[in-house]
Amino acid sequence: MTKWEYLTAPVLIHNTKMILDNFGADGWELVQILQGATPEQLVAYFKREKQ
């Protein structure tokens, strides 16, 4: 059975691509992005297979 680990991280709206590319390079798969407390604040949810 596959085991997963999860990560939540803030994402700056003006630098979204670079932030997501960095997490992707580390093996994290983006699951969802939700709005935080304000429209400028985003929270990204990631998962990757546990090693």
Secondary structure by P-SEA (a helix, b strand, c coil): cbbbbbbbbbbccccaaaaaaaaaaaccccccccccccccbbbbbbbcccc
